[in-house]
Amino acid sequence: MKYIKIKLVYSLALILFIVSVGHAQFQLNNRLIQQNKLGVNVAYAGEFDKTRISLVAGVTPNKVVDANSLKWQQVTLDLPLANKLATATVFTKIAAGSFSQMQIKQAFSYKVDLAKDQSLAVGFGVSFNQQNIDFKGNFTPNSFVDLNDPYLGREQMYENKLGLEIGMVYKYRSFQFAVALPSLGRDKPYTNEITAYTEYKFKLNKNLDLTPSILYLQTQSNRYEITNNLNLSYEGKGWLQVGYVDYGQVILGFGLNIKGLGIGYNFGYANKDQTSAIFGNSHQFGLFFNL
């Protein structure tokens, strides 16, 4: 019981720290998905059976005149509490110019062993969400904005909402399938309506593993995004990634794992004219600490 109390204190401390340094956000497609599954599904809390901290940040330049680059950050703290039970704190922020969105989520999961090589984890999360417009910083209205609008006289405008998420992860040997509903409730604070993820690990030889995966995101407007990935891992010490996002982006990545520290980088190249005319090449960096 004392061990569980200490873990809960760590989690609460992270929440208080995040509240003190952040001011708006929520979550985008994570290109480093195989290293940060907790970022898209609360049922992945406790997957590693150890305390784990991840820091992921990304940027996507915008080529449209007077538009701002899209910046994304995510911090997760994953804490096993007891046998099969875990909790996690997830902070995600996106910002573009004076517009920003923030989400702070507390998640809990419980894993059930269905058979020798088969398990099912279920999770739920409660989140605080804030959307913010800072009229005094980097706000560049175009010709369609009414400059006499009284809202523009404010320093900032924001909206707060509470959210609820549920998810499940099914594993059978080298196969896993996960699905989550990250925006339950009347207010619908989160843009994604459904997230689904699946992967299968092929053992090529005693040193090499090849893991194809698919990440599916569906928004409340019934639009969707599919990310296909192939990860090649060498003895768990290093990995290479290649993938494709269905709207026209090729993604390449690599990473190293050194004594409990994981380092990852992902590069996204827009190869369709419709996409490359608006967005530049994206970059994502990740640090993963296994304690």
C-alpha positions as CSV (number, residue, x, y, z in Angstrom):
1,M,0.0,0.0,0.0
2,K,2.9,2.4,0.8
3,Y,4.4,1.7,-2.6
4,I,1.0,2.6,-4.3
5,K,0.8,5.8,-2.3
6,I,4.3,6.9,-3.4
7,K,3.3,6.2,-7.1
8,L,0.2,8.3,-6.7
9,V,2.2,11.2,-5.2
10,Y,4.6,11.1,-8.2
11,S,1.6,11.3,-10.6
12,L,0.0,14.2,-8.7
13,A,3.3,16.0,-8.7
14,L,3.6,15.7,-12.4
15,I,0.0,17.0,-12.9
16,L,0.8,20.1,-10.7
17,F,4.0,20.7,-12.6
18,I,2.2,20.5,-15.9
19,V,-0.5,22.9,-14.8
20,S,2.1,25.4,-13.8
21,V,4.0,25.4,-17.1
22,G,1.3,24.8,-19.7
23,H,-1.6,27.0,-20.8
24,A,-3.5,25.2,-23.7
25,Q,-3.8,21.9,-25.8
26,F,-4.6,18.3,-27.0
27,Q,-3.4,15.4,-29.1
28,L,-2.3,14.8,-32.7
29,N,-1.2,11.7,-34.6
30,N,1.9,10.4,-33.0
31,R,4.4,9.4,-35.6
32,L,6.5,7.6,-33.0
33,I,3.5,5.4,-32.2
34,Q,5.4,2.1,-31.6
35,Q,7.4,3.8,-28.9
36,N,4.5,5.8,-27.4
37,K,1.3,3.8,-27.6
38,L,0.1,5.3,-24.4
39,G,-0.3,8.6,-26.3
40,V,-3.2,7.2,-28.3
41,N,-4.9,4.7,-25.9
42,V,-5.3,4.8,-22.1
43,A,-5.4,1.0,-21.9
44,Y,-1.6,0.9,-22.7
45,A,-0.9,2.3,-19.2
46,G,1.3,-0.3,-17.4
47,E,2.4,-2.0,-20.6
48,F,6.1,-2.1,-19.6
49,D,5.5,-3.1,-16.0
50,K,7.9,-0.4,-14.9
51,T,7.9,3.3,-14.3
52,R,8.3,5.1,-17.7
53,I,8.5,8.7,-18.7
54,S,8.2,9.9,-22.3
55,L,8.9,13.3,-23.8
56,V,7.8,13.8,-27.4
57,A,7.8,17.0,-29.4
58,G,7.1,17.8,-33.1
59,V,6.8,20.6,-35.5
60,T,5.1,20.9,-38.9
61,P,5.9,24.1,-40.9
62,N,3.1,25.9,-42.7
63,K,3.8,27.4,-46.1
64,V,0.6,29.5,-46.3
65,V,1.3,33.3,-46.1
66,D,0.7,34.6,-42.5
67,A,0.2,31.1,-41.2
68,N,2.1,29.7,-38.3
69,S,4.0,26.4,-37.8
70,L,2.1,23.7,-35.9
71,K,4.0,22.7,-32.7
72,W,3.1,19.6,-30.7
73,Q,4.4,18.3,-27.4
74,Q,3.4,15.3,-25.2
75,V,4.6,14.1,-21.8
76,T,3.6,10.8,-20.2
77,L,4.3,9.3,-16.9
78,D,3.4,5.6,-16.7
79,L,3.2,4.0,-13.2
80,P,2.5,0.4,-12.3
81,L,0.5,0.4,-9.0
82,A,0.0,-3.3,-8.2
83,N,-0.4,-6.6,-9.9
84,K,-2.1,-5.9,-13.2
85,L,-3.1,-2.4,-12.2
86,A,-1.5,0.8,-13.5
87,T,-2.1,4.5,-13.7
88,A,-0.7,7.2,-16.1
89,T,-0.6,10.9,-16.6
90,V,-0.7,12.2,-20.1
91,F,-0.1,15.9,-21.0
92,T,-0.5,17.0,-24.7
93,K,-0.3,20.4,-26.2
94,I,-0.6,21.7,-29.8
95,A,-0.1,25.3,-30.8
96,A,-0.1,27.4,-34.0
97,G,0.5,31.1,-33.5
98,S,-2.0,32.5,-31.0
99,F,-4.1,29.3,-31.1
100,S,-3.4,26.5,-28.7
101,Q,-5.1,23.5,-27.2
102,M,-4.2,21.6,-24.0
103,Q,-5.2,18.3,-22.5
104,I,-4.2,16.8,-19.1
105,K,-5.4,13.3,-18.7
106,Q,-5.3,10.8,-15.8
107,A,-5.6,7.2,-16.9
108,F,-6.1,3.9,-15.2
109,S,-5.8,0.4,-16.7
110,Y,-6.3,-3.2,-15.6
111,K,-4.9,-6.3,-17.4
112,V,-6.5,-9.7,-17.4
113,D,-4.6,-12.8,-18.5
114,L,-7.1,-14.7,-20.7
115,A,-4.7,-17.6,-21.4
116,K,-1.0,-18.4,-21.3
117,D,-0.1,-16.1,-24.3
118,Q,-3.3,-14.0,-24.3
119,S,-4.3,-10.9,-22.4
120,L,-6.8,-8.1,-22.4
121,A,-6.2,-4.7,-20.9
122,V,-9.0,-2.2,-20.3
123,G,-8.6,1.4,-19.4
124,F,-10.4,4.7,-18.7
125,G,-9.2,8.3,-18.4
126,V,-10.5,11.6,-17.2
127,S,-9.2,14.7,-18.8
128,F,-9.2,18.5,-18.5
129,N,-9.2,20.2,-21.9
130,Q,-8.6,23.9,-22.7
131,Q,-8.7,25.7,-26.0
132,N,-7.1,29.2,-26.1
133,I,-6.8,32.2,-28.4
134,D,-4.2,34.8,-27.3
135,F,-5.2,38.0,-29.1
136,K,-2.1,39.9,-27.8
137,G,0.5,37.5,-29.2
138,N,1.1,36.3,-32.8
139,F,-2.6,37.0,-33.7
140,T,-2.6,38.0,-37.4
141,P,-6.2,38.3,-38.7
142,N,-6.8,38.1,-42.4
143,S,-9.4,40.1,-44.5
144,F,-12.2,37.9,-43.3
145,V,-11.8,38.9,-39.6
146,D,-14.0,41.8,-38.3
147,L,-11.5,44.0,-36.4
148,N,-14.4,45.7,-34.7
149,D,-15.5,42.4,-33.0
150,P,-15.6,43.1,-29.3
151,Y,-13.9,39.7,-28.6
152,L,-10.7,41.1,-30.2
153,G,-10.5,43.6,-27.4
154,R,-9.7,40.9,-24.9
155,E,-6.3,39.7,-24.0
156,Q,-7.3,36.1,-24.6
157,M,-10.3,33.8,-25.0
158,Y,-10.5,30.3,-23.7
159,E,-12.9,27.4,-23.2
160,N,-12.5,24.6,-20.7
161,K,-14.1,21.2,-20.9
162,L,-13.9,17.9,-19.1
163,G,-13.5,14.6,-21.0
164,L,-13.8,10.9,-20.6
165,E,-12.0,8.2,-22.5
166,I,-12.2,4.4,-22.6
167,G,-9.9,1.9,-24.3
168,M,-8.9,-1.7,-24.6
169,V,-5.8,-3.6,-25.8
170,Y,-5.9,-7.3,-26.8
171,K,-2.7,-9.2,-27.1
172,Y,-2.1,-12.7,-28.4
173,R,1.6,-13.7,-28.7
174,S,3.1,-11.3,-31.2
175,F,-0.2,-9.8,-32.3
176,Q,-2.0,-6.9,-30.7
177,F,-5.1,-4.9,-31.4
178,A,-6.2,-1.7,-29.6
179,V,-9.2,0.6,-29.9
180,A,-10.2,3.7,-27.9
181,L,-13.0,6.2,-27.7
182,P,-11.2,9.3,-26.6
183,S,-14.0,11.8,-26.7
184,L,-17.0,10.5,-24.7
185,G,-19.5,12.8,-23.1
186,R,-21.8,15.6,-24.2
187,D,-19.2,18.3,-24.7
188,K,-16.9,16.2,-27.0
189,P,-13.7,18.0,-25.9
190,Y,-11.4,16.0,-28.1
191,T,-11.2,16.0,-31.9
192,N,-10.7,12.3,-32.4
193,E,-13.8,10.1,-32.2
194,I,-12.2,6.7,-32.6
195,T,-8.5,5.5,-32.5
196,A,-7.5,2.0,-33.5
197,Y,-4.1,0.4,-33.6
198,T,-2.8,-3.0,-34.6
199,E,0.7,-4.6,-35.0
200,Y,2.3,-8.0,-35.5
201,K,5.9,-8.7,-34.6
202,F,7.8,-11.1,-37.0
203,K,11.0,-12.7,-35.6
204,L,13.3,-12.6,-38.6
205,N,16.2,-14.2,-36.7
206,K,17.7,-14.1,-33.2
207,N,18.7,-10.5,-33.6
208,L,16.1,-8.9,-35.9
209,D,12.4,-8.2,-35.4
210,L,10.1,-6.7,-38.1
211,T,6.9,-5.1,-36.9
212,P,4.3,-3.7,-39.3
213,S,1.6,-1.6,-37.7
214,I,-1.5,0.5,-38.7
215,L,-2.9,3.5,-36.8
216,Y,-6.4,4.7,-37.6
217,L,-7.8,8.0,-36.4
218,Q,-11.4,9.1,-37.0
219,T,-12.5,12.6,-36.2
220,Q,-16.0,13.8,-35.1
221,S,-16.6,15.1,-38.6
222,N,-16.1,11.5,-39.9
223,R,-12.8,12.3,-41.5
224,Y,-10.0,9.8,-41.0
225,E,-6.3,9.3,-41.2
226,I,-4.4,6.1,-41.6
227,T,-0.7,5.7,-40.8
228,N,1.1,2.5,-42.0
229,N,4.5,1.7,-40.4
230,L,7.3,-0.9,-40.7
231,N,9.8,-1.0,-37.8
232,L,13.0,-3.0,-37.9
233,S,14.5,-3.6,-34.5
234,Y,18.0,-5.0,-33.8
235,E,18.2,-6.8,-30.4
236,G,16.0,-4.1,-28.9
237,K,19.0,-1.7,-29.0
238,G,18.1,0.2,-32.2
239,W,15.3,0.5,-34.7
240,L,14.6,1.9,-38.2
241,Q,11.1,3.1,-39.3
242,V,9.5,3.7,-42.7
243,G,5.8,4.4,-43.2
244,Y,3.2,6.3,-45.1
245,V,0.2,8.5,-44.1
246,D,-2.7,8.3,-46.4
247,Y,-3.0,12.0,-47.0
248,G,0.4,12.0,-48.7
249,Q,3.3,11.9,-46.3
250,V,6.2,9.5,-46.3
251,I,7.7,9.0,-42.8
252,L,11.2,7.8,-41.9
253,G,12.6,7.3,-38.4
254,F,15.3,5.8,-36.3
255,G,16.1,5.3,-32.6
256,L,18.4,3.9,-30.0
257,N,17.9,2.3,-26.6
258,I,20.8,2.7,-24.2
259,K,20.5,1.4,-20.7
260,G,16.9,2.4,-20.0
261,L,17.0,5.5,-22.2
262,G,15.3,5.5,-25.6
263,I,15.9,8.2,-28.2
264,G,13.8,8.5,-31.4
265,Y,13.5,10.8,-34.4
266,N,10.9,10.8,-37.2
267,F,10.9,12.8,-40.4
268,G,7.8,13.3,-42.5
269,Y,8.0,14.3,-46.2
270,A,5.0,15.6,-48.0
271,N,5.0,13.9,-51.4
272,K,1.7,15.1,-52.8
273,D,1.3,18.5,-54.4
274,Q,-1.9,19.3,-52.5
275,T,-0.2,18.6,-49.2
276,S,3.3,20.0,-49.9
277,A,1.8,23.3,-51.1
278,I,0.4,23.9,-47.6
279,F,2.7,22.0,-45.2
280,G,6.4,21.6,-45.0
281,N,8.4,18.5,-43.8
282,S,7.5,17.5,-40.3
283,H,9.9,16.5,-37.5
284,Q,9.3,14.6,-34.3
285,F,11.8,13.9,-31.4
286,G,11.3,11.5,-28.5
287,L,13.0,10.6,-25.3
288,F,11.8,7.6,-23.3
289,F,13.1,6.8,-19.8
290,N,12.5,3.3,-18.3
291,L,13.1,3.6,-14.5
